[in-house]
């Protein structure tokens, strides 16, 4: 599961809140509410979530996403001698656009990488940089308990949720976060980034794509959810994490071919499993 975006590198700014709820934004939301996704379709999309992500990678293979080189600037935890030389778990690894660039600049000792799409995992394992002695890539639905049998409890130093939860039904956020709490060692960290409320991607959805509040269905039947910082804070706090930071971020996205020049809105958080 990954962010559906293709944009030029840009400066990221921390901002106090989501974009102002303007009349234009309100009108966009009203139009979306005029025709919602039917319960029948919403239930079908939920049942076949793995199928639709596998079809996504069948169509796009390794071509769709750019390498996430920005993480070296955004997440300095990977340079920390305490956690940055330990064990990483990437949830929703896709085809490896985060883990393989990470190998070139971090000192991570071992990487677990999982994705709901078995096809995506096969692409990871086919990458020339994949090293089975130092990496464990496996298909997994992180909303279920199966991940707890794949990785030793209390063994992970850093876990990442980067554009992952937005592809999952919000009713299943809690078990994902609880599973990570179990797998992290005391003092271990979760790095989170995902779509923020009123992001451009949310406002571009047309009627017939909204499933429920802040949850949308794309044309390919994968989903997007748009977060507020309040619910991210509550989600991690309820699971027992200490909050290091949780902020809205804006980033200018420029796509000359499509004549797009807009500010994107994301939520980024860093949380820690208590030491005692």
C-alpha positions in Angstrom: 0.0 0.0 0.0 1.5 3.3 -1.0 0.8 6.9 -1.6 -0.8 7.5 -5.1 1.3 10.5 -6.1 3.8 11.6 -8.6 5.3 15.0 -8.0 8.6 16.9 -8.0 10.6 17.2 -4.7 9.5 20.2 -2.7 10.0 21.8 0.7 7.7 20.4 3.5 6.4 22.9 6.1 4.8 22.2 9.5 1.5 24.0 9.9 -0.8 24.5 12.8 -3.9 22.9 11.2 -5.5 21.6 8.0 -6.5 24.0 5.2 -9.2 26.4 6.2 -12.7 25.1 5.6 -13.5 27.6 2.8 -16.8 27.9 0.9 -15.1 26.2 -2.0 -14.1 23.2 0.1 -17.5 23.0 1.6 -19.1 22.9 -1.8 -16.8 20.1 -2.9 -17.7 18.1 0.2 -21.4 18.7 -0.4 -21.1 17.5 -4.0 -19.4 14.3 -2.7 -22.3 13.7 -0.2 -24.9 14.0 -3.0 -24.1 10.4 -4.1 -22.3 7.9 -1.7 -20.9 4.5 -2.5 -23.6 1.9 -1.8 -23.3 -0.4 1.2 -23.1 -3.4 -1.1 -20.1 -1.9 -3.0 -18.4 -0.7 0.2 -18.7 -4.2 1.7 -17.4 -5.8 -1.5 -14.4 -3.4 -1.6 -13.6 -4.3 2.1 -13.9 -8.1 1.4 -11.6 -7.9 -1.6 -9.0 -5.3 -0.4 -6.1 -7.7 -1.0 -7.4 -8.6 -4.5 -7.6 -4.9 -5.6 -4.1 -4.1 -4.3 -2.7 -7.2 -6.1 -4.4 -6.1 -9.3 -2.9 -2.7 -8.8 0.6 -4.2 -8.7 -0.2 -6.4 -11.7 -1.0 -3.4 -13.7 1.8 -1.1 -12.5 4.5 -3.5 -11.5 7.4 -1.4 -10.1 6.8 1.7 -12.3 4.2 3.7 -10.3 6.0 5.0 -7.3 9.2 7.0 -6.9 11.8 6.0 -4.4 11.2 7.7 -1.0 14.5 9.5 -0.7 12.8 12.3 1.3 12.7 10.0 4.4 16.4 10.7 5.1 15.5 14.4 5.8 12.1 13.8 7.5 13.0 10.9 9.8 16.3 11.5 11.6 15.6 8.5 13.8 17.4 6.4 11.3 20.6 8.2 12.2 20.1 7.6 15.9 22.5 5.1 17.4 19.9 3.7 19.7 17.1 2.8 17.3 18.7 3.5 13.9 21.0 0.5 14.0 18.4 -2.0 15.0 15.5 -3.8 13.4 13.0 -2.1 11.1 9.4 -3.1 10.3 7.9 -1.4 7.2 4.1 -2.0 7.0 2.8 -1.6 3.5 6.1 -1.9 1.8 4.8 -2.0 -1.8 7.6 -2.9 -4.2 10.4 -1.5 -1.9 10.5 2.2 -2.7 11.4 3.0 0.9 13.5 0.0 2.1 15.9 -0.2 -0.8 17.0 3.5 -0.8 17.3 3.1 3.0 20.0 0.6 2.5 22.3 3.2 1.0 22.3 5.7 3.9 21.2 3.9 7.1 22.8 1.4 9.4 19.6 -0.6 10.0 20.7 -4.1 11.0 17.6 -6.1 9.8 14.5 -5.2 7.8 11.0 -6.8 8.0 8.8 -5.7 5.2 5.2 -6.7 4.7 2.4 -5.9 2.3 -1.2 -7.1 1.8 -0.3 -7.8 -1.9 1.6 -11.1 -2.5 2.5 -9.7 -6.0 4.2 -6.7 -4.4 6.2 -8.9 -2.1 7.4 -10.9 -5.1 8.7 -7.7 -6.7 10.6 -6.9 -3.5 12.2 -10.3 -3.5 13.1 -10.0 -7.2 15.0 -6.7 -6.6 18.8 -7.2 -7.0 19.3 -5.4 -3.6 17.2 -7.9 -1.7 19.3 -9.8 0.8 17.5 -12.7 2.4 20.1 -12.7 5.2 19.2 -9.2 6.3 15.6 -8.9 5.0 12.4 -10.7 5.6 9.6 -9.7 3.1 6.3 -11.4 3.5 2.6 -10.9 2.5 0.4 -10.0 5.4 -2.8 -8.3 6.4 -1.6 -6.2 9.3 -5.2 -5.8 10.6 -5.1 -9.5 11.7 -2.9 -11.4 14.2 -0.9 -13.3 11.6 1.9 -10.7 11.7 2.4 -11.6 15.4 3.6 -15.1 14.4 6.0 -13.8 11.8 8.0 -11.4 14.0 9.2 -11.9 17.6 7.3 -9.8 20.1 9.3 -6.9 21.5 12.0 -7.2 18.8 11.4 -4.2 16.5 13.2 -0.8 17.0 11.4 1.2 14.3 8.1 0.6 12.6 6.8 2.7 9.7 3.2 3.5 8.7 3.8 5.6 5.6 0.6 6.1 3.5 -0.7 2.7 4.8 -3.6 3.3 7.2 -5.4 5.4 4.7 -5.9 2.3 2.5 -7.5 0.4 5.4 -11.0 0.7 6.8 -10.9 3.1 9.8 -12.7 0.4 11.9 -9.5 -1.6 11.6 -7.0 1.1 12.6 -6.9 0.0 16.2 -5.7 -3.6 15.7 -2.9 -2.4 13.4 -1.6 0.0 16.0 -2.0 -2.6 18.7 0.0 -5.2 16.7 2.8 -2.7 16.3 2.8 -2.0 20.0 3.2 -5.7 20.7 6.1 -6.1 18.2 8.1 -3.0 19.3 10.6 -3.2 22.0 10.2 -0.7 25.0 11.5 2.6 23.6 10.8 1.6 20.0 9.3 4.2 17.7 6.5 4.3 15.1 7.0 6.8 12.2 3.6 7.7 10.6 2.8 9.8 7.6 -0.5 9.9 5.7 -3.1 12.1 4.0 -4.4 15.0 5.9 -7.9 16.4 6.1 -8.9 18.5 3.1 -5.9 17.4 1.1 -6.2 18.1 -2.6 -6.7 14.4 -3.2 -9.8 14.4 -1.0 -11.3 17.4 -2.7 -10.9 15.9 -6.2 -13.1 12.9 -5.5 -16.4 13.2 -7.5 -19.9 12.0 -6.3 -20.1 8.2 -6.2 -16.7 7.8 -4.5 -17.3 8.7 -0.9 -17.8 5.6 1.3 -18.2 7.3 4.7 -16.8 10.3 6.6 -13.2 10.9 5.2 -13.1 7.5 3.5 -13.2 7.3 -0.3 -12.9 4.7 -3.1 -10.7 5.2 -6.1 -11.4 4.1 -9.6 -9.4 0.9 -9.1 -11.3 0.2 -5.8 -8.4 0.9 -3.5 -9.3 3.4 -0.8 -8.1 6.6 0.7 -8.8 8.0 4.2 -7.9 11.6 5.3 -6.7 12.1 8.8 -6.9 14.9 11.4 -4.1 15.2 13.9 -6.7 14.8 16.7 -7.7 11.3 15.7 -4.1 10.3 15.1 -3.2 11.4 18.6 -6.1 9.6 20.1 -5.4 6.4 18.1 -1.8 6.1 19.3 -2.6 7.2 22.8 -5.3 4.6 23.3 -2.9 1.9 22.2 -0.5 2.9 25.0 2.1 5.0 23.0 3.7 8.2 24.2 3.5 11.0 21.6 6.8 12.6 20.4 5.2 14.8 17.8 2.1 15.0 15.6 1.6 17.8 13.0 0.0 18.8 9.8 2.5 19.2 6.9 2.1 21.0 3.6 4.0 20.4 0.5 3.8 22.1 -2.9 3.1 19.7 -5.7 3.9 20.8 -9.2 3.0 18.7 -12.2 3.6 20.7 -15.4 2.1 18.0 -17.7 -1.2 18.1 -15.9 -1.0 21.8 -15.1 -1.2 21.2 -11.3 0.3 23.5 -8.8 -1.2 22.9 -5.3 -0.4 22.5 -1.7 -0.7 19.0 -0.4 -1.7 18.3 3.2 -0.4 15.4 5.2 -0.3 14.3 8.9 3.1 13.2 10.3 3.6 11.7 13.7 6.3 10.0 15.8 5.3 8.0 18.8 7.2 5.8 21.2 6.4 2.6 23.2 7.0 3.5 26.9 10.2 2.1 28.4 8.4 1.0 31.5 
